């Protein structure tokens, strides 16, 4: 098997760029929640970032196409991304304006129970009673408070003359009201009311500053990172030439990057946080992402980028890229799939923290499993697309989204979610390459960067900007599981639209010339435009005629 040496550096860049997703981007929302941002505000921040990312992708692609400046544009975007993401480390830990752990219940514990470390662990030693056992009581905090508790802060409270260690955060001024009953027979400790209140005006001011800083810095980071992959896609399709279906083999190396860094980052964060008394610290993620960007910049300096000239001016290229009904419905499908994908990207980790509170290394394992099923489908996507067509892959992807949303809402344990995430291979590993191949076939010569930027912008930008705030509002109102079921039904409806598109394309096949055999803009001697017209439905395409000289029969050569 021959190896295309020109594709080695794009493969390395896919590895590095997508490693940043599993090393940092997937942890950003959990990091921001640690800084006092809730789900609804996260949706607003992500929406702004996605919209800016949507605008940046086609703009950067157009600039790179127009001036053939892929390397300088890539380097500038990497610098911008590093500045935005690393700046988020400056966000201070906010004071809590109001405690969210409004009601606690303490479960039974006997003398031999060892208990386990949780959000509110109390070891009570009763001194004003003849009972000298040390029962361990576990405070069940409401789900809304779990991500706002500092596990490293120890608060000592006096309770019935006893001293207890509670791993709950305490901000002054605060008041504590207790009503308890002690039963010495079975060592039951019942806490009926345990209310914290705080009215710090400084906390509210700090929250506002954090929200604005998070909005600006994450938007800058996403504005720099978002166009990187679509520009690399354009370079890859240019190097592939007439074989765009081989794109999946190159993009597959990005999945390997996600797999390796997902495991590495997950266990690194877990070990680092354990060393800091159970306090979650994401500094290692930011450092790793910065190193990856630095290595990617070094590779980009020597990246080979094919040069091409635009064969159509913008007024002639626009109808080819946008005005066909096939392309219009395709863009709608890209939006819908991006909305569904954005929910998993932005809220899956947050949902799992709320629903199951898994250890940090679980997220590394979960994303590694997703990549294990994503990589083979990236590699096989070219073969599958050539057999069943891109529209059929869209239908399969939406059905996988619907099933994944539904099963995620039903699992009782986070570890059972690992086989469910195998559906990511169909919803992204097959569907997304099919979309890029479809777009590559429709893009005129010299417009690859612009078209790939437009498709990626619709998917990761506008699509996610529509889906994420809607999901954030639904989670805020209805909770996690109902929101997942609502989106399962929506994905089925999206799949119906994709099925109609597939049937329509088979009934009315496209007769327009593809981008792999583009129409070249031709000028006559008098300056008149001699560009051949684009064939419409029902028009017959004529084969080009070539004048040939006489043939030398003895040598089978043209004279």
C-alpha positions as CSV (number, residue, x, y, z in Angstrom):
1,X,0.0,0.0,0.0
2,X,1.4,3.4,-1.1
3,X,1.7,6.1,1.5
4,X,0.9,9.7,0.5
5,X,3.8,11.5,2.2
6,X,2.0,14.8,1.7
7,X,-0.7,13.7,4.1
8,X,1.7,12.8,7.0
9,X,1.7,16.3,8.5
10,X,-2.1,16.8,8.1
11,X,-2.5,13.5,10.1
12,X,-0.2,14.9,12.8
13,X,-2.2,18.1,12.9
14,X,-5.5,16.2,13.2
15,X,-3.9,14.3,16.1
16,X,-2.8,17.4,17.9
17,X,-5.9,19.6,17.2
18,X,-8.4,17.0,18.3
19,X,-6.3,16.1,21.3
20,X,-7.1,19.6,22.6
21,X,-10.8,18.6,22.6
22,X,-10.3,15.7,25.0
23,X,-7.5,17.4,27.1
24,X,-9.2,20.8,27.7
25,X,-12.4,21.7,25.8
26,X,-14.5,18.9,27.2
27,X,-13.6,20.0,30.7
28,X,-14.2,23.8,30.2
29,X,-17.9,23.8,31.3
30,X,-17.1,21.8,34.5
31,X,-14.3,24.3,35.1
32,X,-16.7,27.2,34.7
33,X,-19.3,25.6,37.0
34,X,-16.5,25.4,39.6
35,X,-16.2,29.2,39.1
36,X,-19.9,29.8,39.8
37,X,-21.5,29.6,36.4
38,X,-24.7,27.5,36.2
39,X,-26.2,25.5,33.3
40,X,-28.3,28.3,31.8
41,X,-25.4,30.7,31.8
42,X,-23.1,28.1,30.3
43,X,-25.7,27.8,27.5
44,X,-25.4,31.6,26.9
45,X,-21.6,31.5,26.9
46,X,-21.5,28.6,24.5
47,X,-24.1,30.2,22.2
48,X,-22.0,33.3,21.8
49,X,-18.9,31.2,21.2
50,X,-20.6,29.1,18.6
51,X,-21.9,32.1,16.7
52,X,-18.5,33.7,16.7
53,X,-17.0,30.4,15.6
54,X,-19.6,30.1,12.8
55,X,-18.5,33.5,11.5
56,X,-14.8,32.8,11.9
57,X,-14.8,29.6,9.9
58,X,-16.0,30.8,6.5
59,X,-14.2,34.2,6.9
60,X,-10.9,32.5,7.7
61,X,-11.4,30.0,4.9
62,X,-12.2,32.8,2.4
63,X,-9.1,34.7,3.5
64,X,-6.9,31.6,3.1
65,X,-8.4,30.9,-0.3
66,X,-8.1,34.4,-1.6
67,X,-4.5,35.0,-0.6
68,X,-3.3,31.4,-0.4
69,X,-2.2,32.0,3.1
70,X,-3.2,28.8,5.0
71,X,-0.1,28.6,7.1
72,X,-0.2,32.2,8.4
73,X,-3.9,32.0,9.1
74,X,-3.4,28.7,11.0
75,X,-0.6,30.1,13.1
76,X,-2.5,33.3,14.0
77,X,-5.6,31.2,15.0
78,X,-3.5,29.0,17.3
79,X,-2.0,32.0,19.0
80,X,-5.5,33.5,19.5
81,X,-6.8,30.2,20.9
82,X,-4.0,29.8,23.4
83,X,-4.6,33.4,24.6
84,X,-8.3,32.8,25.2
85,X,-8.1,29.4,26.8
86,X,-5.1,30.1,29.1
87,X,-6.7,33.4,30.1
88,X,-9.5,31.5,31.8
89,X,-7.1,30.3,34.5
90,X,-7.3,33.9,35.8
91,X,-10.9,33.5,36.7
92,X,-11.2,33.7,40.5
93,X,-13.0,31.3,42.7
94,X,-16.2,33.2,43.4
95,X,-17.8,33.7,46.8
96,X,-21.2,31.9,47.1
97,X,-24.0,34.4,47.2
98,X,-26.5,31.9,48.7
99,X,-25.9,28.4,49.9
100,X,-27.7,25.8,47.8
101,X,-27.6,22.9,50.3
102,X,-31.0,23.9,51.8
103,X,-32.1,20.5,53.3
104,X,-30.0,17.6,54.5
105,X,-30.9,14.2,55.6
106,X,-28.5,12.1,57.6
107,X,-28.8,8.3,57.0
108,X,-28.4,5.6,59.6
109,X,-25.0,4.4,60.5
110,X,-24.0,1.6,62.9
111,X,-20.8,1.1,64.9
112,X,-19.0,-1.0,62.3
113,X,-19.9,1.1,59.3
114,X,-16.9,2.7,57.6
115,X,-19.0,5.1,55.4
116,X,-17.4,6.8,52.4
117,X,-16.1,10.2,51.5
118,X,-18.9,12.3,50.0
119,X,-19.8,15.9,49.7
120,X,-20.8,16.3,53.3
121,X,-19.1,13.7,55.6
122,X,-19.5,14.2,59.3
123,X,-17.9,12.2,62.1
124,X,-19.9,12.9,65.3
125,X,-18.5,12.2,68.8
126,X,-21.4,12.5,71.3
127,X,-20.0,13.9,74.6
128,X,-23.3,14.8,76.5
129,X,-24.6,11.3,76.4
130,X,-23.7,7.9,77.9
131,X,-23.5,6.5,74.4
132,X,-19.8,6.6,73.3
133,X,-19.9,5.0,69.8
134,X,-18.9,7.2,66.9
135,X,-21.7,7.0,64.3
136,X,-20.9,8.3,60.8
137,X,-23.6,10.4,59.2
138,X,-23.8,11.2,55.5
139,X,-25.4,14.4,54.4
140,X,-27.5,14.1,51.2
141,X,-27.1,17.4,49.5
142,X,-29.4,18.5,46.8
143,X,-28.1,18.0,43.3
144,X,-28.0,21.7,42.6
145,X,-25.4,22.2,45.3
146,X,-23.0,19.4,44.5
147,X,-20.8,21.4,42.1
148,X,-20.8,24.4,44.4
149,X,-19.2,22.6,47.4
150,X,-15.5,22.9,48.1
151,X,-14.3,19.5,49.2
152,X,-11.1,20.9,50.5
153,X,-12.7,23.3,53.0
154,X,-13.3,21.9,56.5
155,X,-16.1,23.5,58.6
156,X,-16.5,22.5,62.3
157,X,-20.0,22.7,63.7
158,X,-21.2,22.2,67.3
159,X,-24.1,19.8,67.4
160,X,-25.6,18.6,70.7
161,X,-22.3,19.3,72.4
162,X,-20.3,17.3,69.8
163,X,-17.7,18.2,67.3
164,X,-18.1,17.2,63.7
165,X,-16.0,17.6,60.6
166,X,-18.1,18.6,57.6
167,X,-16.6,18.9,54.1
168,X,-19.0,21.7,53.2
169,X,-18.0,25.3,52.3
170,X,-18.7,28.0,54.8
171,X,-19.0,31.7,54.1
172,X,-19.6,34.4,56.8
173,X,-22.0,35.7,57.8
174,X,-24.1,32.5,58.0
175,X,-26.7,31.0,60.3
176,X,-27.3,27.4,61.1
177,X,-30.5,26.0,62.5
178,X,-30.7,22.4,63.7
179,X,-33.4,20.1,65.0
180,X,-32.2,16.6,65.9
181,X,-33.2,13.5,67.7
182,X,-30.7,11.0,69.1
183,X,-31.7,7.4,69.6
184,X,-29.0,5.5,71.6
185,X,-30.6,2.1,70.9
186,X,-29.5,1.9,67.2
187,X,-27.4,5.0,66.9
188,X,-29.7,6.9,64.5
189,X,-29.1,10.5,64.0
190,X,-31.9,12.5,62.3
191,X,-31.3,16.0,61.1
192,X,-34.7,17.5,60.0
193,X,-33.5,21.0,59.2
194,X,-30.1,22.2,58.2
195,X,-30.3,25.6,56.4
196,X,-27.5,27.9,55.3
197,X,-28.2,31.5,54.3
198,X,-25.8,34.1,53.1
199,X,-26.4,37.6,51.8
200,X,-22.9,38.8,50.7
201,X,-23.0,41.6,48.2
202,X,-19.4,41.0,47.3
203,X,-20.3,37.5,46.2
204,X,-22.8,38.9,43.7
205,X,-20.3,41.4,42.3
206,X,-17.7,38.6,42.0
207,X,-20.2,36.4,40.1
208,X,-20.9,39.2,37.6
209,X,-17.2,39.7,36.9
210,X,-16.7,35.9,36.5
211,X,-19.6,35.6,34.1
212,X,-18.3,38.5,31.9
213,X,-14.7,37.2,32.0
214,X,-15.8,33.7,31.2
215,X,-17.9,35.0,28.3
216,X,-15.1,37.0,26.7
217,X,-12.2,34.5,27.3
218,X,-14.1,31.4,26.1
219,X,-15.4,33.2,23.1
220,X,-11.8,34.3,22.2
221,X,-10.6,30.7,22.7
222,X,-13.3,29.2,20.5
223,X,-12.9,31.9,17.9
224,X,-9.3,30.8,17.5
225,X,-9.8,27.1,17.7
226,X,-13.0,26.7,15.7
227,X,-11.5,27.4,12.2
228,X,-8.5,25.2,12.7
229,X,-10.1,21.9,11.7
230,X,-12.0,23.3,8.7
231,X,-8.9,24.9,7.3
232,X,-7.1,21.6,7.7
233,X,-10.0,19.8,6.1
234,X,-9.6,22.1,3.0
235,X,-5.9,21.3,2.8
236,X,-6.6,17.6,3.1
237,X,-9.2,17.6,0.4
238,X,-6.9,19.5,-1.9
239,X,-4.1,16.9,-1.3
240,X,-6.6,14.0,-1.9
241,X,-7.5,15.4,-5.3
242,X,-10.1,13.2,-7.1
243,X,-10.4,10.8,-4.1
244,X,-12.4,12.8,-1.4
245,X,-13.9,9.7,0.0
246,X,-10.4,8.8,1.5
247,X,-10.8,11.7,3.9
248,X,-11.8,9.4,6.7
249,X,-8.5,7.6,6.7
250,X,-6.7,10.9,7.4
251,X,-9.2,12.2,9.9
252,X,-9.0,8.9,11.8
253,X,-5.6,10.0,13.3
254,X,-7.5,12.8,15.1
255,X,-9.5,10.1,16.8
256,X,-6.3,8.4,18.0
257,X,-5.3,11.8,19.5
258,X,-8.6,12.0,21.4
259,X,-8.3,8.5,22.7
260,X,-4.8,8.9,24.0
261,X,-5.2,12.3,25.6
262,X,-8.7,11.5,27.0
263,X,-7.2,8.7,29.1
264,X,-4.1,10.6,30.0
265,X,-6.0,13.8,31.0
266,X,-8.7,11.9,32.9
267,X,-6.3,10.0,35.1
268,X,-3.9,13.0,35.5
269,X,-6.7,15.2,36.8
270,X,-7.9,12.5,39.1
271,X,-4.4,12.0,40.6
272,X,-3.7,15.7,40.8
273,X,-7.0,16.4,42.5
274,X,-6.5,13.5,45.0
275,X,-3.2,15.1,45.9
276,X,-5.0,18.3,46.7
277,X,-7.4,16.8,49.2
278,X,-10.2,16.0,46.8
279,X,-10.2,19.4,45.3
280,X,-10.7,19.4,41.5
281,X,-8.0,21.3,39.8
282,X,-8.0,21.7,36.0
283,X,-4.6,23.4,35.6
284,X,-3.1,20.3,34.1
285,X,-5.6,20.4,31.2
286,X,-4.7,24.0,30.3
287,X,-1.0,23.2,30.4
288,X,-1.4,20.1,28.2
289,X,-3.5,22.0,25.6
290,X,-0.9,24.8,25.4
291,X,1.9,22.3,24.8
292,X,-0.2,20.6,22.0
293,X,-0.8,24.0,20.3
294,X,2.9,24.8,20.5
295,X,3.8,21.5,18.8
296,X,1.0,22.0,16.2
297,X,2.5,25.5,15.4
298,X,5.9,23.9,14.8
299,X,4.4,21.3,12.4
300,X,2.3,24.0,10.6
301,X,5.4,26.0,9.7
302,X,6.5,23.2,7.3
303,X,3.0,22.1,6.1
304,X,2.7,21.7,2.4
305,X,-0.4,23.5,1.0
306,X,-1.4,23.1,-2.6
307,X,-1.9,26.3,-4.5
308,X,-5.0,26.8,-6.6
309,X,-6.8,29.6,-8.3
310,X,-10.4,30.4,-8.1
311,X,-12.1,29.3,-11.3
312,X,-15.3,31.2,-10.6
313,X,-16.0,34.7,-9.3
314,X,-18.2,35.0,-6.1
315,X,-21.3,35.8,-8.1
316,X,-21.0,32.6,-10.1
317,X,-19.9,30.4,-7.2
318,X,-22.7,31.5,-4.9
319,X,-25.5,29.7,-6.9
320,X,-23.4,26.5,-7.0
321,X,-22.8,26.6,-3.3
322,X,-26.2,27.7,-1.9
323,X,-29.1,28.0,-4.3
324,X,-29.7,24.4,-5.3
325,X,-32.5,22.8,-3.4
326,X,-30.3,19.8,-2.7
327,X,-27.6,22.0,-1.1
328,X,-30.2,24.0,0.8
329,X,-31.7,20.9,2.5
330,X,-28.2,19.6,3.1
331,X,-27.3,22.8,5.0
332,X,-30.5,22.4,7.1
333,X,-29.5,18.8,7.9
334,X,-26.0,20.1,8.9
335,X,-27.7,22.6,11.3
336,X,-29.9,20.0,12.9
337,X,-27.1,17.5,13.4
338,X,-24.9,20.2,14.9
339,X,-27.7,21.0,17.4
340,X,-27.9,17.4,18.5
341,X,-24.1,17.0,18.7
342,X,-23.7,20.2,20.7
343,X,-25.8,18.9,23.5
344,X,-23.5,16.0,24.1
345,X,-20.4,18.1,23.7
346,X,-21.6,20.9,26.1
347,X,-23.8,19.1,28.6
348,X,-23.0,15.4,28.8
349,X,-20.2,15.8,31.3
350,X,-22.3,18.3,33.4
351,X,-25.3,16.0,33.3
352,X,-23.3,13.0,34.5
353,X,-21.8,15.0,37.3
354,X,-25.3,16.0,38.4
355,X,-26.9,12.6,37.9
356,X,-24.2,10.2,39.1
357,X,-21.2,12.3,40.3
358,X,-18.6,9.8,38.8
359,X,-14.9,10.1,39.5
360,X,-12.9,12.3,37.1
361,X,-11.1,9.4,35.4
362,X,-14.6,8.1,34.3
363,X,-14.8,11.0,31.8
364,X,-11.4,10.0,30.2
365,X,-12.6,6.4,29.9
366,X,-16.0,7.5,28.4
367,X,-14.4,9.6,25.7
368,X,-11.8,6.9,25.0
369,X,-14.7,4.5,24.3
370,X,-16.3,7.0,22.0
371,X,-13.1,7.2,20.0
372,X,-12.6,3.5,19.8
373,X,-15.9,3.2,17.8
374,X,-15.4,6.5,16.0
375,X,-12.0,5.8,14.5
376,X,-13.0,2.6,12.5
377,X,-16.1,4.4,11.1
378,X,-13.9,7.3,10.0
379,X,-11.7,4.8,8.2
380,X,-14.7,2.9,6.7
381,X,-16.8,6.0,5.9
382,X,-15.4,6.3,2.4
383,X,-16.4,2.8,1.5
384,X,-19.8,3.1,3.2
385,X,-20.5,6.5,1.5
386,X,-19.6,5.1,-1.9
387,X,-22.0,2.2,-1.5
388,X,-25.1,3.8,0.1
389,X,-24.5,7.5,-0.6
390,X,-24.2,10.5,1.7
391,X,-28.0,11.0,2.3
392,X,-28.4,7.5,3.6
393,X,-25.5,8.2,6.1
394,X,-27.4,11.3,7.3
395,X,-30.5,9.2,8.1
396,X,-28.4,6.6,10.0
397,X,-26.7,9.4,12.0
398,X,-30.0,10.9,13.1
399,X,-31.4,7.5,14.2
400,X,-28.2,7.0,16.2
401,X,-28.7,10.4,17.9
402,X,-32.3,9.5,18.8
403,X,-31.4,6.2,20.3
404,X,-28.4,7.6,22.2
405,X,-30.5,10.4,23.8
406,X,-33.1,7.9,24.8
407,X,-30.7,5.3,26.3
408,X,-28.7,8.0,28.1
409,X,-31.9,9.1,29.9
410,X,-32.7,5.5,31.0
411,X,-29.4,4.3,32.4
412,X,-29.3,3.9,36.2
413,X,-25.5,3.9,36.5
414,X,-22.8,5.9,34.7
415,X,-20.8,2.8,33.8
416,X,-23.8,1.5,31.8
417,X,-23.4,4.6,29.7
418,X,-20.2,3.3,28.1
419,X,-21.9,0.9,25.6
420,X,-24.5,3.5,24.9
421,X,-21.7,5.9,23.8
422,X,-20.7,3.5,21.1
423,X,-23.6,5.1,19.0
424,X,-21.3,8.1,18.7
425,X,-19.5,6.1,16.0
426,X,-22.6,6.4,13.8
427,X,-23.8,9.8,14.8
428,X,-20.4,11.4,14.3
429,X,-17.8,9.0,12.9
430,X,-20.0,8.2,9.9
431,X,-22.3,11.2,9.6
432,X,-19.7,14.0,9.8
433,X,-17.3,12.7,7.1
434,X,-20.3,12.0,4.8
435,X,-21.2,15.7,5.2
436,X,-17.7,16.9,4.4
437,X,-17.4,14.6,1.4
438,X,-20.8,15.8,0.1
439,X,-19.7,19.5,0.5
440,X,-16.3,18.8,-1.2
441,X,-18.1,17.4,-4.2
442,X,-20.2,20.5,-4.5
443,X,-17.5,23.1,-4.0
444,X,-16.0,24.9,-7.1
445,X,-12.2,24.8,-7.6
446,X,-10.4,27.2,-5.3
447,X,-13.3,27.5,-2.9
448,X,-12.5,24.4,-0.7
449,X,-11.6,26.4,2.3
450,X,-14.7,28.6,2.1
451,X,-17.1,25.7,1.6
452,X,-15.5,23.6,4.3
453,X,-15.6,26.6,6.6
454,X,-19.3,27.1,5.9
455,X,-20.2,23.5,6.6
456,X,-18.1,23.3,9.7
457,X,-19.5,26.7,10.8
458,X,-23.1,25.5,10.4
459,X,-22.4,22.3,12.2
460,X,-20.2,23.5,15.1
461,X,-21.4,27.1,15.1
462,X,-25.0,27.9,14.3
463,X,-26.2,24.3,14.9
464,X,-24.8,24.2,18.4
465,X,-25.8,27.8,19.0
466,X,-29.4,26.7,18.4
467,X,-29.2,23.4,20.3
468,X,-27.2,24.4,23.4
469,X,-29.3,27.2,24.8
470,X,-32.5,25.3,24.1
471,X,-31.0,22.3,26.0
472,X,-29.7,24.5,28.8
473,X,-33.2,26.1,29.3
474,X,-34.9,22.7,29.2
475,X,-32.4,21.3,31.8
476,X,-33.0,24.3,34.0
477,X,-36.8,23.8,33.9
478,X,-37.4,20.1,33.5
479,X,-34.1,18.4,34.6
480,X,-31.6,16.2,32.8
481,X,-33.6,13.0,31.9
482,X,-36.7,14.7,30.5
483,X,-34.5,17.0,28.4
484,X,-32.7,13.9,26.9
485,X,-36.0,12.3,26.0
486,X,-37.3,15.5,24.4
487,X,-34.2,15.6,22.2
488,X,-34.6,11.9,21.3
489,X,-38.0,12.7,19.8
490,X,-36.6,15.7,18.0
491,X,-33.8,13.6,16.5
492,X,-36.4,11.2,15.1
493,X,-38.1,14.1,13.4
494,X,-34.7,15.3,12.0
495,X,-34.2,11.8,10.7
496,X,-37.5,12.0,8.9
497,X,-36.3,15.2,7.1
498,X,-33.1,13.4,6.1
499,X,-35.1,10.4,4.7
500,X,-37.2,12.8,2.6
501,X,-34.0,14.4,1.3
502,X,-32.6,11.0,0.4
503,X,-35.7,9.9,-1.5
504,X,-35.9,13.2,-3.3
505,X,-32.3,12.9,-4.5
506,X,-32.9,9.4,-5.8
507,X,-36.0,10.5,-7.7
508,X,-34.4,13.6,-9.1
509,X,-30.7,12.9,-9.4
510,X,-28.3,15.8,-9.6
511,X,-27.3,16.7,-13.1
512,X,-24.9,19.5,-12.3
513,X,-21.2,19.0,-12.8
514,X,-19.3,18.2,-9.6
515,X,-16.6,20.2,-8.0
516,X,-14.0,17.6,-9.0
517,X,-14.6,18.7,-12.7
518,X,-15.1,22.4,-12.1
519,X,-16.3,25.0,-14.6
520,X,-13.5,27.4,-15.4
521,X,-14.1,31.0,-16.0
522,X,-13.2,31.9,-19.6
523,X,-12.7,35.3,-21.2
524,X,-12.8,36.0,-24.9
525,X,-10.5,38.3,-26.8
526,X,-13.0,41.1,-26.6
527,X,-13.3,40.6,-22.8
528,X,-16.7,39.0,-23.1
529,X,-17.5,36.2,-20.6
530,X,-17.3,32.9,-22.4
531,X,-17.9,30.7,-19.3
532,X,-20.2,27.8,-20.2
533,X,-23.6,27.9,-18.5
534,X,-24.3,25.6,-15.6
535,X,-26.6,22.7,-16.7
536,X,-30.0,22.7,-15.1
537,X,-32.5,19.9,-14.6
538,X,-33.3,18.4,-18.0
539,X,-30.3,19.9,-19.8
540,X,-28.1,17.5,-21.6
541,X,-24.4,17.7,-20.7
542,X,-22.2,17.3,-23.8
543,X,-18.8,15.6,-23.7
544,X,-15.9,17.9,-24.6
545,X,-14.4,17.4,-28.0
546,X,-10.7,17.3,-28.5
547,X,-9.0,17.8,-31.9
548,X,-6.5,15.1,-32.5
549,X,-3.8,14.8,-35.1
550,X,-3.1,11.8,-37.3
551,X,-2.0,8.6,-35.7
552,X,1.2,6.8,-36.5
553,X,-0.1,3.2,-36.6
554,X,3.4,1.7,-36.4
555,X,4.1,3.4,-33.0
556,X,0.5,4.1,-31.8
557,X,1.4,7.7,-31.1
558,X,-0.1,10.9,-32.1
559,X,1.8,12.8,-34.7
